[in-house]
């Protein structure tokens, strides 16, 4: 009986250890350092670093958590990284000034906004081959994001003051939605019914009905609103405000700002843990990532990373 009891205790301890180990990791591209910092979201500390080209910016992670896709501006390429090996396994030529990177929820497609060619590159993840470079009507695309149902692809055009809407099934543009000056970050509700787009020079966020492709509401954010993250339950949307050094919290039931959270200098792009409990904010001028408790809307800590962190992805 004692042996059985000790075995049971050991099994429970093992399960607890496995649960702790299963906590997701956050990946942070550092533009000036040329690396991706790896953060253990259980301990909120940097536990590793991956060399990621010369100037990594946009980043996406595969649904199975095995692969990172990172845009490298000087090399005009998408870098494919094996996370387990912490090594670059492929480089895909894209064109001048690739930036925002997105991935479909089924993991079949990676897309990259390519600024100078005013296009979106489609990469087939099965072959790691560029299959289409789709021209968009807006000028200087910044972010490209699939809706969760993989029906739509939204592309923010910094110099066009629009978000271009692409039918993801046909890979053809169907419309453009006029917004304020310099639209940047994009986020969708989990059911894909609404999208939120931050416009940096308008200091506004636009709530968009994806069925009608029209603006439902314009929401006042902080100065130089740019990054967007959506809580997995769809009840909150988070907007980073570059000049203010804050994050605005939007209640999606009312589309009103209900809280403002101070973070570091020049907060940029963000990501939230799968359980929705913690938000990670890349602070470009503080060389750090701020962690926010989404239950209390309070900052928990700041994590030092490399120089000029551009954003965060979590898997």
N, C-alpha and C positions, 0 to 999 in steps of 0.2 A: 504493500500500500504506500509506503514511504517513497519507494522508487517511482510509482505511478504519480504521486503528488509532485515529486521533483521534476518529472518529465512534463507534467502539465504546466508547472511554473515556467520551465524553460521554453515550452511551446508558446505560452502567452508572451514572454519576453521577446521571443523571436518575431512574433506577429507585430508587436509594438515597434520593434526596430525596423521591420519591413515597412510599416505604415509611415514611420518618420522618413525612411529613405525614399518613399514614393512621393514625397512633397515635390511639386513642380519646380523647375528651374527657370529663371529669367535670363534672357540674353540681351546684352546691351552693346550696340555698335559704337565705337569711339572713333570719330572722324580723324582727329589729329594723331592719335596713337596708332591707328591702323590695326585695331584689335576688337574682339568681342569679349566683354567681361561676362563671366558666368556667375549668377547669384543663386545661392540656395535659399529659397523663399521660406524655408522652415526656420533657418537661423538668421536670415537677412545679412549674410556676409558673402563676399566674393570668394568663390572656391576654385576658380580657374580662369584661364584666358586663352583665346584662340587667335592666332595671326589671321587677319582677314583682309589682305590687300593693302592698298595705299590710303584710301579714304572711304571706309565703309559707311553707308548711310541707311538706306531702306533695308528692312530685314523681315523675313518670314520663317516660320518653322513648320515642318511637315506634321500632319496629324498624328503620325506614329512617334514623333519626338526624336527621330533619328537624323534628320537633315536640316541644316540651315541654308537659307538662300539670302545672299547679301549683295546689294549693288555697290560697285566700286567705281566712283566717278572718273578718276584718272585713267583707269584701265578700260573704261567704256564697256564694262562687263558685269555679268551676274556671276558671283562666286558661289559655288556649291560646296558646302562643308559637311563632312561626316563628323557628327558630334562625338561619337564614341572614340574615334581616332584623333579628334581635335585637329583635323587636317583638311586642306582644300583638295577635293577630288575632281573638280571640273571647273572650267571657266567658259562662259557663254557670251560671245560678242553681241552687244546690243545697239551700240551707237552712242553718240556724244551725250554726256550728262544724264545717265540713268539715276533715278531717285527712289520714289516710293515703290515698295515691293508688297504684293499681296498673294494669297493662296486660296484656292477654293476649298470649301469645307470637306469635299470628298478627296482632296489632295491630288487631283488630276492635273490641275493647271496652276502654274505660277505666272503672275503678270507683273510687269515693271513699267512704271511711267518713265518715258524717255523724253526729257525736256526739249532738247534742241531740235529733235525731229518731229515734235508734237505728235507723239505716237504712244501706243501701248504695245509692249512686246508680250506675246503669249508663248510660254515654254511648256512643253509636254513633259511632265515629271517622269514618265515611264522611260523616256529616251534621253532626257535632258537636252532636247533639241528645240531651237527657236522655230516655231511653225508659222507664226504670223506676226507682222509688225503693222498694227492697225492705226492708220491716221485718224486723229480726232479733230473736231472742229475748233475746240478751245486752244488757246495758245499757252505753252509752257506748263504741261501737266505735272502735277506734284505728287499726288497720291492716286492709287488705283485699288479699289476695294470691291470684292464680291459680296453680294447679299448672301446671308446664310443659306438660303434655298438655292443658291447658284443660278438664279434667274436673271439677275441684273449685275452689271459691273458699272460702278460709278467712278468717274475720273475727274478730279478737281483741276481746273485750269487757272493757274495763278494770275496770268496776265490776260485772261479772257473773261474773268468775273462770272464764270459759269461752272456748273458741273455737267460733264458730258455723260449721257446715259447709253450704255451698250447692252444689247440683248446678248446675254452670255451664251445662249444656245446657238444662235446664228453667227455670233461674233461680228455683229454689225451695229453701228450707232443708230439709235432710233430718235433721239431728241437731245436738246440741251436745256438746262434749267438756269435761268438768270438769277444770280445771287449778288451779294455785295462785293466789295473790292478784295481781291487776293484770297479766294477760297483755298483751303488747305486740307486739314484733317477730315476724315469721313468715318462714321460709325453707323451700323444698322441695329435695329431692335432684333432680338432673337427670332421673331416670327417674320422678319423681313418686311413688315408693314410700313415702317418709317425709317428714314435715314436722317442723320444729323450731320451737318457740314459747317465747320467753323470758317469764318472769313476774317483774315488777319487784320486788314486795314479798315474794315468796317466795324471791327470789334463786336461782331454779331455771330449768332449761331442760327442756322436755318433748319427747321423741322420740316421734312419733306414726306408727302404721301407718295409711296412708291407705286401704288396702283394707278393714280392719276398723274404722277410725275409733276406735281405742283407743290409750292411752298404752303404749308399749313400755318406756320407761325414764325416770326422773327424774334429771337430771344437775345436780349442785351447780355453780353458777357464782359470779361475784363479787357484790358488793353492788349491788343495783338493776340487775339484768340487764335489758336492753331491746332493743337492736338485734340483728338476725340477718342474716348474709350467708353464702352457700354457695359454695364453690369450684366452678368449672365441671365439674371431674372428679368431684365429689361426695365426695371423700375427706376434706374438712375443712369444718367449720362454725365460724363466728366469731360471738362474742357480746360486745357492748359492755357494760361494767359502769359505770354512771353514778357511783356514789359512789367506787368504787375508782380510777377513771381508768385502766382497763385493758381489754384485749380477751382473752377466753378462747378458746383454740383447741381444738376438739373433733375427735377422730379418729372418723369415722363407722363404722369397722370395729368399734370397741369401745364407742362412745358414752361415752368418757372424755375429760376435759380433759388435754391433753398439754403445754400451754404457756400462759403468761400474759404478755401484752405491755403494758408501760406506754405510755399515750398522753397526751392532754391532759385538761383538766378537763371533766367531764360529757360523756363520749362518748355519742353518740346513735345515729343511723342510719348505715349503711355501704353500700359497694358495692365490687365486685371487678372488675378488668380482665378482658376476655374470655379472655385467655390464662392467667388465674388466678395471675399472678405478683405482683400488687400489690393490697393492700387499702387503701381510702380511708375514713377514719373522721372523721365530723363531731364536733368538740369544742365543744359549745354554750357553755361558759363560758370557753373559751380563744380563741374567735373564730378557730379554725384547723381545718385538716384534717390529720390524721396519716396518713402513708403507711407501710405495713408490707410488708416483703419476706416473702411467704408461704413461701418456701423456707427461710429462716433463722429465721422468726418474730422478726424484729428490726425496730424502727422505723427507717426510712430518713431521714425528714425531717418537719417540720411546715410547712404552707403557710398563711400568713395569708389569711383571707377576710373576709367582712362580719361583722356582729354577730349572735350567736346562730344559728349554722348548725344547721339541723335534720336534714339528711341529705345523701346523695349518690346520684346515678345516673350510670351510665357507658354510653356507646354509641360 
